[in-house]
């Protein structure tokens, strides 16, 4: 379920709020291979299913940065900010990958809007996010992401 706010004043009122949980997204071998092609990272643990089956995780695993890159499409399911002209990623304060993401896993994002601060021309938000793997005992990723919204 998405939360929609109209303008920065409404966004500021959400500071400290739980934004909910996104829908699940599957991490397929095709997605992993496409990411490998885009980044040039073709390490066998990601792209060679036969060899990876004999490796430490028993199957190919997603790149950590692939898991991280899913933050934005999952986050956009949770929060829509209207009345702004520009939305940009500003950076990350924290990223950890506590558990590998095996091919075929389903991931979702649980997020909290931890802060909203004024910056020239707009606001900067910090979002504490946990990318969960369906059936996993540890998160696939724990992220604090910074974004800016300009009017």
C-alpha positions as CSV (number, residue, x, y, z in Angstrom):
1,X,0.0,0.0,0.0
2,X,1.4,3.4,-1.0
3,X,1.3,6.5,1.0
4,X,0.8,9.7,-1.0
5,X,1.7,13.1,0.2
6,X,1.1,16.4,-1.5
7,X,4.1,18.7,-1.1
8,X,6.9,19.0,1.3
9,X,4.8,20.1,4.3
10,X,2.9,16.9,4.2
11,X,6.1,14.9,3.8
12,X,7.6,16.6,6.9
13,X,4.6,15.4,8.9
14,X,5.6,11.8,8.1
15,X,9.0,12.0,9.8
16,X,9.4,9.1,12.2
17,X,6.6,7.1,10.5
18,X,6.5,3.5,9.4
19,X,6.0,3.4,5.7
20,X,4.9,-0.2,5.6
21,X,6.0,-3.1,3.4
22,X,6.3,-3.4,-0.3
23,X,5.1,-6.2,-2.5
24,X,7.4,-9.2,-3.1
25,X,9.8,-9.2,-6.0
26,X,11.6,-12.4,-7.3
27,X,15.3,-12.5,-7.9
28,X,15.6,-14.7,-11.0
29,X,18.8,-15.9,-12.7
30,X,17.9,-13.7,-15.6
31,X,17.9,-10.6,-13.3
32,X,21.3,-11.6,-11.8
33,X,22.8,-12.2,-15.3
34,X,21.4,-8.9,-16.6
35,X,23.0,-7.1,-13.6
36,X,26.3,-8.9,-14.2
37,X,26.2,-7.8,-17.8
38,X,25.5,-4.2,-16.8
39,X,28.3,-4.1,-14.2
40,X,30.8,-6.4,-15.7
41,X,30.8,-8.5,-12.5
42,X,30.5,-12.1,-13.8
43,X,31.8,-13.9,-10.7
44,X,30.8,-17.6,-10.9
45,X,29.0,-17.5,-7.6
46,X,26.4,-15.2,-9.4
47,X,26.4,-16.4,-13.0
48,X,27.4,-20.1,-13.1
49,X,24.5,-22.1,-11.7
50,X,26.3,-25.5,-11.9
51,X,29.4,-24.3,-10.2
52,X,27.5,-22.2,-7.7
53,X,25.4,-25.3,-6.7
54,X,28.7,-26.8,-5.4
55,X,29.7,-23.5,-3.7
56,X,29.2,-22.3,-0.1
57,X,25.5,-21.3,-0.7
58,X,24.3,-24.3,-2.7
59,X,23.0,-22.1,-5.5
60,X,23.8,-18.8,-7.3
61,X,23.4,-15.7,-5.2
62,X,22.5,-12.2,-6.2
63,X,25.2,-9.5,-6.1
64,X,24.9,-7.4,-2.9
65,X,24.7,-4.3,-5.1
66,X,21.8,-5.9,-7.1
67,X,20.0,-6.4,-3.8
68,X,20.7,-2.8,-2.9
69,X,19.6,-1.5,-6.4
70,X,16.1,-3.0,-5.7
71,X,15.7,-0.5,-2.8
72,X,14.4,2.2,-5.2
73,X,11.7,0.2,-7.1
74,X,10.5,-1.3,-3.8
75,X,10.5,2.1,-2.1
76,X,8.5,3.7,-4.8
77,X,5.7,1.2,-3.9
78,X,5.6,2.7,-0.4
79,X,5.8,6.5,-0.8
80,X,4.7,8.9,-3.5
81,X,5.6,12.6,-3.1
82,X,3.5,14.9,-5.3
83,X,4.1,18.6,-5.9
84,X,7.9,18.3,-6.3
85,X,9.9,18.9,-9.5
86,X,12.9,16.7,-8.9
87,X,13.7,13.6,-6.8
88,X,17.3,12.4,-6.5
89,X,19.2,9.8,-4.6
90,X,21.6,11.6,-2.4
91,X,23.6,8.7,-0.9
92,X,23.7,6.1,1.8
93,X,24.7,6.3,5.5
94,X,24.7,2.6,6.1
95,X,24.5,-0.6,4.0
96,X,24.9,-4.1,5.3
97,X,24.2,-7.5,3.6
98,X,23.6,-9.9,6.5
99,X,22.4,-12.8,4.4
100,X,22.9,-14.0,0.8
101,X,20.0,-13.8,-1.7
102,X,19.8,-17.1,-3.5
103,X,18.4,-17.3,-7.0
104,X,14.6,-17.7,-6.8
105,X,14.3,-15.7,-3.6
106,X,11.5,-13.2,-3.1
107,X,12.4,-9.9,-1.5
108,X,10.4,-7.0,-0.1
109,X,11.2,-3.8,1.6
110,X,10.0,-2.7,5.1
111,X,10.8,1.0,5.6
112,X,10.6,3.9,8.1
113,X,10.9,7.6,7.3
114,X,13.5,8.4,10.0
115,X,13.9,12.1,9.2
116,X,13.0,15.0,7.0
117,X,15.4,18.0,7.0
118,X,15.3,21.2,5.0
119,X,17.9,21.8,2.4
120,X,18.2,24.7,-0.1
121,X,15.2,24.3,-2.5
122,X,13.7,21.3,-0.8
123,X,14.1,18.6,1.8
124,X,16.4,15.6,2.4
125,X,14.9,12.4,3.8
126,X,16.5,9.5,5.5
127,X,14.8,6.2,5.1
128,X,15.7,3.2,7.3
129,X,15.0,0.1,5.2
130,X,15.2,-3.6,5.6
131,X,15.1,-5.8,2.5
132,X,13.7,-9.1,3.7
133,X,13.9,-12.5,2.0
134,X,10.8,-14.6,2.1
135,X,11.5,-17.3,4.7
136,X,14.8,-15.9,5.7
137,X,16.0,-15.6,9.3
138,X,18.2,-12.6,8.6
139,X,17.6,-9.6,6.3
140,X,19.1,-9.6,2.8
141,X,20.1,-5.9,3.3
142,X,19.8,-3.2,5.9
143,X,20.0,0.3,4.4
144,X,19.8,3.9,5.4
145,X,19.1,5.8,2.2
146,X,19.2,9.5,1.7
147,X,17.0,11.2,-1.0
148,X,16.3,14.8,-1.8
149,X,13.1,16.3,-3.1
150,X,13.1,19.7,-4.7
151,X,10.2,22.1,-5.5
